[in-house]
Amino acid sequence: DGVMREDALGLDVVYIQAKKYGPDNPVGPDAVQAFAGSLLERGATKGVFVTTSRFTSGAQKAADRLSTQRRIVLI
């Protein structure tokens, strides 16, 4: 959904994914895995996934597991 430049030269970027979900519709592991796949396609090493809802425990585990290769932060 967006790209944030981490330094003035634009050498390090953070990709951002946002989901506007209701409180009864948490973000699951499939969405986190899809985000990690899009980071891989772009050669990105950092991503922030933001939601208005919450993340399931499966989504949190997926982010932890996938963060060995790419840093994924869930907010």
Buried (B, 14 or more C-beta within 10 A) or exposed (E): EEEEEEEEEEEEBBBBBEBEEEEEEBBBBEBBBEBBEEBEEEEBBBBBBBBEBBBBEBBBEBBEBBBEEBBBEBE
